């Protein structure tokens, strides 16, 4: 994909285990800070125009696609992901930005 544009993690989460989610959130920041991740969206859905809503919607911006993927595979994020795997229903995609 290259490093020409920013990239994004887009996550939709239904939390059924609040303790695991809080632990995940306390640890994911370590990886996000290391890889330049910045929260763009972090909260409940506003208008759900189509599809099924989730309790939490998150968009994290990264400097580029390669960095976003490296963050996901990093030991720091994988330590947080152990807790995310216990949270509930999750959709997560990593997408390159659009340069026009």
Secondary structure, DSSP 4 states (H G I P E B T S, - for coil): --SSS-EEEEEEEEES-HHHHHHHHHHHHHHHHHTT-EEEEEE--S---SS---SEEEEEEESSHHHHHHHHHSHHHHHHHHHHTTTEEEEEEEEE----
